[in-house]
Amino acid sequence: MSSAAVAADTLCLHCGLPTASGRRFCCAGCAAAYDTIQHLGLGRYYEQRLLDPAIRAPRPEAAERWDLARHIATQPDGTHALTLALDGLQCGACVWLIEQVLAREPNLLVGRVNMTTRVLRMVWRGEASDAERLVATVERLGYRLVPFDAAAMAAADDRTGRALLRALAVAGFASANVMFNSIAVWAGFDEGMGPATRGLLYWVSALIAMPAVAYAGLPFFRSAWSALRARHTNMDVPVSIGVLLVSAMSLWETVQGGRHTYFDSVVTLLFFLLIGRVMDHRARGQARATAQQLLTLRATEVAVLAADGSVLRCPQESVAPGARVLVGMGERIGVDGVVERGNAPLDASLVTGGSLPVQAGPGTRVFAGTLNQGATLLVRATA
């Protein structure tokens, strides 16, 4: 039997973590989750998923129970809504699995997972206490759910960004200083620099580069170690191996009085890799922020003008095509439609990308999420 087959046999079929020799699952929770998924006919989840070793494995664990009651929003129509942050979400297959499992709940109206923000939103009929059962259903699959706190999520994201910036600053400082020493050494090869002077410059470079590598390389070393512990690999594994090997070889050459070291290459490589990592982190943060903004575009209720002239507030999902909706100044339009009465500038930046207000009047087609910046509009819903 090949080593790859042996390694596969010692990984849990559900969460992918190492198991005792000869066992299919690492714990009873994984065995129960696997049986549940197979029983529901969702076994292709295991064929489609891609486990990321840097993310918590989908292993069912006994987690602390949250007081969900204060996070549940009860709508005017009697339905209840709850937004939760998801821990352990690996890929699109996880999104599909969670939504398919929740779709089998008879009283659940909405069960949607946002992959970008890692947020689950549920809307259901019945008792508010049903939230405990719905949350337990997802947690039995191996995912951890906590009440969504946008401020806490932003704070955690900010801590990661600051850590990357500190590592980038250290790598940049080391790269500049070690490169100055290297230029002196390179010039010395042509000008007859003695071995004692060259060795001194190498030691100065080592004193700068080795601590810098240990600190600035942490984001890559941690990711690589997590991957190797899970018996997987990622791009940070070869990067970490290369950085450590070249650093060790350069230090050995310095101790032995060798002619060539590569401290400048190591710290400069880390510097440029960290630039990419910081830019990637910021891009992901902006994507999450944009997704959050798009979620806020959905008005929870809209003002529908009845035939007798009265105004009825109702969820936007219940607005039928042809209904007439009033949109006051400062409100977001809750449905797609056509303006019947009124003139006003509209902010459609998050819908169309345009930065300038768009003037709307009778006959203008408008879209849900557009912000009314002027007088009240009467919109006939088309969708």
Protein Blocks (a to p, Z undefined) as FASTA:
>chain_A
ZZklmmmmmpcfklopacdehiabfbfklmmmmmmmmmnopmmmmmmpccdfkbccdddd
ddddddfklmpccdfkopacdddddehiablmlmmmmmmmmmmpmklmbdcddfklopac
dddehjfklmmmmmmmmmmnopacddddfklmmmmmmmmmmmmmmmmmmmmmmmmmmmmm
mmmmmmmmmnopafklmmmmmmmmmmmmmmmmmmmmmmmmmmmmmmmmnopacfklmmmm
mmmmmmmmmmmmmmnopabdcklmmmmmmmmmmmmmmmmmmmmmmmmmmmmmmmmmpcfb
dcdddfkopacdddfklpcghiacdddehiacfbdcddfbdcddddfklmnopabdcddd
ehiacdehiacfbdcdddddfZZ
